[in-house]
């Protein structure tokens, strides 16, 4: 009985003395933890999002300056090159810039580029076109056997253009039991819809934009899909992709359906109930002329070797890239990307500093991976996952940081894709130290788990964690600050106004960086291999 009492009493004492729950010495863990400062995170963010970096577009001067900054910081911290003797992993990109002087003939409508529609191609072709291509409405464009759902069942869309609703059938029919209710699945992502249309042999694929189910406004589509677009270089030049990938506004879609003698709202309601496909009896024509450029961007990788199991790695990820600049704009032309994702890159550098300041290296290696071309469809992380520098079966966990919490300290921590893996057990311990608690994400319908770089590794079976400060402000002052600042951050996503502001409260970023530091520290000093939960779709 005395032994049990002693065991119960010694746990808090070990934490006070700086030891882990496994009784391994933490050494100067607490000192390093406390040295993760808001001012350092703010300074890195300020530099990376300055006009000098020109919006950090891959393959530009902005990339060169970003790479120089990252590598100089990693070297200064004493980290080793993560790819042999190099800090770089080359990523071969295909840059496709569509000529904006295009219109789309949709039925009898003439749609203007960026105003009513955007169109482009992933094929390595200077000219692709749809010439009176037959339009077929395919509901949500989903083929999901596990949900008993196939919008393409019995349908031949070869040589035709499919019109697709955004998100998946669960979003606007959450009580139906279909899919995961308002929580988006991968079937709701635009990337999936184009991929499936390509697998079905379609000639073109057009997604109907709606702000609520997409989780962003039309301006995000127009800005993200215009200008240089990137894909990975493939052996077949992406010949297996649909020729034209596009979006149209809701207004254009409603007029299209009306011209076809149908009501858009009624057709959408039908698509919510079950697999739906129906020819519209109208055609689409558009010519996409593109300038092609093969180029090479870089993932940046740095490692702190482990003292016992150097071949086993915990990988921290953040994407360094943003949208560059648009010289056609009047006034400000630079998409600085301060929040998205200079903050995450700043956290990556600050995390590297913290681990380098430990007076004893962790048992396992800790690797910092700053990836390119996230904004173009997670391309840098996708390339890494297909060509891993560190064997995937030696990659213990991935901790991802994207668009960190600049809204001040919070009492809660939102787990994106909550319930997927045992990494949340480590996270629970780390947030408890801060007097916080875990909760689910506030907008599961946005599908954020499928929209950042951890997803590339998750698909390969590596347990991946994505979490950030939640919605419950730490105190009243922070609540007032959040209310003011949220208006700016939400309105500036992928806009030129996503700029560093001196009045941003980086204490929330500090909270989350410290939290991720502890999670990584504990896993790196453990012999455990955190697993996916049985209900996860990402089992190794």
N, C-alpha and C positions, 0 to 999 in steps of 0.2 A: 504493500500500500504506500509506503514511504517512497519507493522507487517511482510509482506512478505519479505521486504528487510532485516529485522532483522533476520528472519529465515534463509535466504540464507547466511547471513554473519556469523551466529553463528556456522555453521557446521564446517568450518575449524578451528574456535577458539576452539571448543570442542575437536578436534583432537589434537590441540596444547596443551591443558590442560590435555589430556589423558583420553578422554571419548569416548564411543562407539557411533555408529550412532544411537543407541536406547537411548542415553542419560544416560546409566548406567555408573557409575563411573568405570574407569579402574584402579583406585588406582595406584599401582606401576607397571602397565603393561609395560610401556615404559622402565623402569629400568630393569625389568626382561628380556624383549625382547632383550635389548642391551647386557645383560650378557650371552646370548647364544653365546659361543665363539668357534672358529675353533679349538683352542688348546685343549679344553675339548673333542670335538668330535674326534679329532685325537688320543688323549690319550686312550679313551675307545676302539677305533678301534685297536690300537696297542696292547693293552692287550688281547682283545678277539681273535685276529688273530695270537697271538704268538705261537711258537712251543709248549709251555707248555700246550696249550689247544687242541693239537693234532687234529686239524681240526674239532672239535665240532660235531663229529658223534654221533647221538642218541644212548643211552644205553651203552656208553663207559665212560672211565675215563674223556674223553673230555667233555662229557655232565655234569658229576659231577662238574667239575671245572667251567663250564659255569653257571650252576645253582647257585652254591655258590656265584659267582661273582654278578649275577643279583640280587639275594635276598638280599645280603649284601648291595648293592647299594640302593635298594628300602627301606630297613629298615633304612639306614642312612638318607634317605630323608624324613623319617617319614610317608611313605605311608602305608596303611593298607593292610593286606592280601585280595586278591580279591575273594577267594573261601572259604567263611566262615572264619575259623581261619587259613587257609592255603594259601600260595603263589602258590601252585601247583594245577594243574588239571592233574591227571594221564591219559595217553593215552596208551591204550594197543595195542602193535604193534606185527606183525608177521614178524620176520626177516627171509628172505629166501636168502641163499647164494648158487648160482649155482656153481657146479664144473666147473672150466674153461677148464678142459680136455674134451672138446666136439667138435664135428664137425657136420655140417649139410650137408646132401646129398640133393641137390636141382637140380632135373633133374639129369644130369650126372656130375654136379659140386660137388666137395667136398670143402665146405667153412669152413674156420678156424675162431675160436672164437676171437672176437675183431678186427681181421684183415679184415674179409669179412662179418661177421655177429655177432649179439649178440642174445641170446635167453634165456628166463627165464619163470617163471610161477608165477602166483598170487595164485594158488591153494595151499592149505595146504597139499601138498603131497611131499614125499621125492623123488619120481620118477614119471615123466610124459614123454610121448613120442608121437611123430607122426611117424607112421609106414606106409610108402607109402601112405600118405594122399594126396588126389587129390587136385591139385592147381587150384584155380579159381580167375581170375583177376576181381576185383569189382570196378575198377576206384578209386574214392576218398572214397569209403566206407561210403557214406553219405545217411541218411534217414531223410530228412528235409521237412515235408509236407508244411510248410509255404513258402518254396521256390519252391514247386512243383518238388522236386528232390528226387528220391529214387533209389540208385544203386542196391538195393536188390530186387526190384520189380519183382515178379514172379520167384524168385530164391530160390532154396533150397540148403543151404550150410551146412546142418547138417552133421557132421562127415567129413567135408572138411576143407581145409586151404585156407583162402582168402589172396590175395596179394593186397596191398592198396597203393595208392599214398599219399604223404604227403601234408599237407595244404588242402585248399578247392578249388573248381573250379573257384573262382573269381580271385585268385592270378595271374595266367598267362593268364587270359582272362578278364582284367578289363573293357573293353569296351562292354562286352556282357550284362551288366546289371544283371548278376547272382550274388547272394550272396551280398557281400559288396565290390566288386572290390578287390583291393590289401589289404584292411583291413581284417585281418583274423577273421573269426567267430569261435565259439566254435567247429564247425564241422571240423575245420582244425587242432585241437589239437590231438596229439597222444592218449591222454587219452580217448577222445571220440571214436576214431576209434576202440580201443580194446573193449570199452563198447558196441558199436553197434554190432561188430562182435559176442560178447558174447550173446547179445539179439537175434541175428539171429541164434544161435545154432551152430556156427562154432567150429571146433575142434582146429584150430590154426589161428593166424593172424600175417601176416608179412608186415611191412611197408617198402617201398622203400625210402631210404634216398637220398635226394638231398639238397645240402647246401643252395641254394637260398630260396626255399620255406620253408625249415625247419627253416631257419635263424641262423643255426649253423652248424659247420663242423662235419665230421664223428667222430673226436676225442672226441667230447662232448658226442655223443651217446655211444661210446666205454667206456668212463670213467664213465658216469652216470649209465649205465646199467650193469656194472660188479661190483663184490664185493657184499656186503650185500644190499639187496633190502627190502623195508619195505611196508607193507600194514597194514590196520586196521584189528584186529581180528573180525571175523564175526561168527555168529551162525552156518552157513553151510560150514565153511572153504573155502569160495569163490568157491564152487563147480559150481556156475553158470557162472564162467569166462571161457574163452577159456583155453585149457590146456597149450598151448605154445603161448607166446607173443614174437615177435622178430622184428629185423630190418635186412635189407641187404643193401649192398652198391649199388650205381647206376651201377657200373660195373657188379656186380653179376646179377642184374636185367636185364641188357641189354643182357647178355649171356643167361639168362633163356628164355627170349622172343624169341631170335634168335633160340634157340634149339626147341622152340615150333612152329617155322615157322612164327613168327610174328616180327614186328619191334616195339621196345619199344616206340620210338618217335611218330610213327603213332598211336599206341594204346593210348598213353597219350593224343595226340591231339583229338582223338575221345572222350575220357573221359571228356575233357574240354567242349565239345559241349553239352553233355547231359548224363543222367544216362547210365552207361556202365557196362556190366558184360559178361565175356567170359571164358569158361574153357580153360586151357592151355594144357591139354592132358599130363601133367607131374605130378610127385609126389614129395613129400618132406618127408624126414625122419630125425629125430633128437631125441636124448635122453637127457633129462635134469635131472641130479641127483643133489639134493639140500640138504643142511643142514638146518633144521628148528629150529627156536628158538623163543619161545614166550617171549616177554619182555615188559617192561614198560618204557616209556619215560614221559617227563613232559612238559606241557605248563606252563608258569610262568605268574601269573596274580596279579597285584597290583592296588590298587584303592585310589584315593583322593576323599572322599565323598563330594557330593555337599551340599551347605548350605541350599537350599530350596527344590530341587527336587532330593533327593539322589537316588531315584529309577530309574531315567533316566540317561543314560550313553552315553558318547562319548568314543569310543574305538580306541586307537592307536594300530596298529599291526606292528610287524616286526618278521621275523623268525631268531632264534638264531643258527640254525644248519647249518652244511656244510657236506662235503664228507669224513671227517676223514683222514685216511692215507692208503697207499698201500705199503706194505712191499716187494712186488715183484719188485718195481722200484729201479733202481740204483740211488745213490745220494739222492736228496731230495725226501722224501716219503710223505710229509704232504701237504694236500690240505687245506691251511690256511684260505681261504675264507675271505680275508680282505675286498675286495670290496663287495662280495656277501657272507654273508650279515653282516659282522661285522660293516659296516658303518650304516646300518639301525638299528641295535641293539644299536649302540652308540647314534644314534639320539633318540631312544626310551628312553634311560636313561637320556639323556640331556633334553628331553622334560619333563620327570618326575621331574627333578630338577627345571625346569622353573616353572611348576605349583606349586610345593611345596614352591617356594620362593615368591609367590603372598601373599600380606598381607591380602587378603580377598579371600576365596575359591570361585570358580565359583558356580552359582546356581545349575547346574547339576553336577553329578559325572563325573570324568575323570578316565578312566581305561586304564592300559598299559598291553597289552597282547603280550608276547614273545612266539611264537609258535614253536613247534618242527616239524621235518620231512617234511619241505617244499620241500626239494630237492627230496623227494621220491614221490611227487605228491600231495603237499599241505595237507598232512595227519593230521598234528596238528590242522590246522585251520578247516579242514573238520570235525574232531572229535568235535572241539568246536562248530561248527555250528549245528551239530546233537545233541550235549549235552550242550547247552549254560548255562553258569553259570549265566549270566544276561539274563533275558527274551528278546527274539528278538523284541517283541513289545515295549520294554522299551529301546532298543538300538537305539539311535537317528541317529548315523552316525558312519562310520568306516573310519579312515584315515590310510593309509598303507605306510610303508617306506621300500623299498627294493633296494639294490645296489644304494646308494646315489651318487650324482654328485661329483666325485673327480677330475673333469676336470676344476675346477676354476669357478669363477662367470660368470653368463650368463644374458643376457638381456631378454631372453624368458624363459617361463615355459611350458614344454610339458605336456599336459594332456593326460594320457593314457586312451583310450576309450572316447575321448572328446564328450561332448554332452549328457551324460547319465543321469545327475542328477542336482538338484539345488545346490548341494554342490559347483559347479563351480562358483556360484554367490559369495559365501564367499571367494573362492579362488581368484577371480578377485579383490576383495577389498584388500586382503592381498598382492598380487603381485604389485598392484598399489602403495602401501606404499613404495615398494622397487624400484619404477621406472622401473618395468618390465611389460611384457605383456604375455598373454596366447596364446598358439599355440597348434596344434595337435602333436602327437608323430611323430618322423621322420621315424619310420619303423612300420607302422600299420600292415604290412603283417606278422610281427612276433607274433601277437596275445598276446601281453604282458598283456592285461587286464585279460586274462584267465590263466596267468602263475604265479600269486602271490596270497598271502593269502587273500586279500580283496575279491577275487572271491568266496570263500567259503561262506562269509556272504552275498555277493550280490545275490547269488543264492537263499538265504533265504529271500530276500526282503529288506535287510538293505542297505540304500544308502551308497555306498563305493567310496572313492576317492583315486586315485593313480596318482601322478604327480611328476615331478622332473625337474631339470635344463635342458634347451633345448640345442640348437646348436649354438646360436649366442653369441660369446665371449663378455665379458664386455668391454675389451680393447685389444689393439694390443699385449701387453705382455701376456695376458691370451690366446689369439689366438695362439701364438707361443707355449706356454706351452701345450695347448690342442693338438696341432698337434703332439708333441713329445709323450705325454702320452697316447693318444688314441691307438697308435700302441701296447702298452703294455697291456692296459685293454682289448681290443678286443681279443688279442691273448691269454689272460690268463683266460678267462671265463672257470670255472670248470677245471682249470689246477693247478699244484703245484706252478706256478709262480704268482698266485693271492695272493701276499704277501704285507704286509704294507711297504710303502716306505716313508722315511723321507721327500722326496721332493714333496710329494703329496700336492696339494693346497686344503685345506679343507674349503676355503671361499665359495665355491659353496655349500657344505654340510651345512655350516652355514646359507646361504641364505634360503635354502629350509627348514631347521629345524625351523628357525624363521617364515617362511611363514606358515608352518603347525601348529606352536604354535598359531598364530593369528587366523587361521581358527577354530581350536578347542576351543580357548578361546571365540570367538564370538558365536559359536553354544552353548557352555556350559553356556553362560550368556543370552541365548535367550529362548523364549518360543516356537519358531518355530520348526516345524518338516520338514526338507528338504525332498523333494519328488523326486522320479525318474521322468525324463521327459517322456512325453506321448509316445515317440518313443522307449523308453527303453524296454528291454525284462525282466526286473527285478522288475516289480511292486510288492509292498507288497501283 
